Amino acid sequence: ATLFAFSCSDDDVGDTTPDIGVDQAVTTPDGAAVDTGATDKAVADQAASDGVTLGDMVGPAPGLPSNVTMYVNVGDSLAVGYPATTGYAYKELLMENDDTKFPTWKGKDLKTKYPKIYMVDKAAFGALSSQLPAQTAAVGGNPSGDTLVIISIGGNDFAGAIIQLSLNANAGTTLAKQVTASIDKALLPFADKTKYPGKVAVVLMTFHDPTDGAGKIPNVTGLTGFCQAVLLAGPIVGPTVIKGMNLFNQELKTWAQTKGVMIADNHAHTLGHGWNYNDKTNKYYDAKDPTLWFYTDCLHANDRGNHEMRTVIWDRMVGSK
């Protein structure tokens, strides 16, 4: 089976500011181990009250084909792995866990499950959803087994439509329909049984919220790129944009349900770990693990965040927590 990985993000590739929160990868501030694969019930309840449905079971039941030999990684800079430390991008951790850094994840990777698997990586910095079909067309085929496709796409589309989203939250639904139309085109090559005779499994990630539902972020040292725009405009248009984001993600889930695509709900999983992660008054505050999973530009993930994206993808695929 072939696995495709798609990611949503705007690409501020010139930024070289160091990661934040890397040392908090698997423990709380008091050193206790954290079950990073689990979704906190309080967060889930709050999300539901906000109209944010958790997508753990959107699409087919967990489970991958028995003979996955190709992992197709497509999408934008989140899928590329920017700006993670080498070896810590979610695509890399999915392929082969770092047993020293994440000992509780030993054996939970694609190479352990499928010793013959290899990755075809077509993700590109700054990719829009309209460019996704060209990425998948360039894969070429997989004659020797099943294929896994993991997709992270739409973030650059979302950032490019921020003015429309700030004026009308319903633009989120319209934008998501444009994104899913591009994904439909991108998946067409995998229906060609002459090139992909095996089974094909597809995973799509939702778009994350760096404001933890607040629509604004605190003024802290080191913010870059899109974070600076959120800092300035968030107090004015933030609530409307967040509503648009919720509608955007819900439309992705609606589409996935009809297409047999598994949703890895990165949006729901990361609430409480954006730039309001240490605000005890925030409705998604995670007292058990108050750590930052985002990079300084609000659009990408730090090393811990890449680990968390790996966990939400893996848990959705295999049905573990």
Stockholm file with secondary structure:
# STOCKHOLM 1.0

chainA/1-321         ATLFAFSCSDDDVGDTTPDIGVDQAVTTPDGAAVDTGATDKAVADQAASDGVTLGDMVGPAPGLPSNVTMYVNVGDSLAVGYPATTGYAYKELLMENDDTKFPTWKGKDLKTKYPKIYMVDKAAFGALSSQLPAQTAAVGGNPSGDTLVIISIGGNDFAGAIIQLSLNANAGTTLAKQVTASIDKALLPFADKTKYPGKVAVVLMTFHDPTDGAGKIPNVTGLTGFCQAVLLAGPIVGPTVIKGMNLFNQELKTWAQTKGVMIADNHAHTLGHGWNYNDKTNKYYDAKDPTLWFYTDCLHANDRGNHEMRTVIWDRMVGSK
#=GR chainA/1-321 SS CEEEEECCCCCCTTCCCCCSSGGGSSBCTTCCBCCTTSCCHHHHHHHHHTTCCCCTTSSSCSCCCTTEEEEEEEESHHHHTTTSCTTCSHHHHHHSCCTTTCGGGTTCSHHHHCTTCEEEECCCTTCCGGGHHHHHHTSCCCTTSEEEEEEECCHHHHHHTHHHHHHCTTHHHHHHHHHHHHHHHHHGGGGCTTTCCSCEEEEEECCCCTTTTSSCCCCCTTCCTHHHHHHHHHHHHHHHHHHHHHHHHHHHHHHHHHHTCEEECHHHHHTTSSTTTTCTTSTTCCTTCCCCCBCTTSSSBCHHHHHHHHHHHHHHHHCCC
#=GC SS_cons         CEEEEECCCCCCTTCCCCCSSGGGSSBCTTCCBCCTTSCCHHHHHHHHHTTCCCCTTSSSCSCCCTTEEEEEEEESHHHHTTTSCTTCSHHHHHHSCCTTTCGGGTTCSHHHHCTTCEEEECCCTTCCGGGHHHHHHTSCCCTTSEEEEEEECCHHHHHHTHHHHHHCTTHHHHHHHHHHHHHHHHHGGGGCTTTCCSCEEEEEECCCCTTTTSSCCCCCTTCCTHHHHHHHHHHHHHHHHHHHHHHHHHHHHHHHHHHTCEEECHHHHHTTSSTTTTCTTSTTCCTTCCCCCBCTTSSSBCHHHHHHHHHHHHHHHHCCC
//
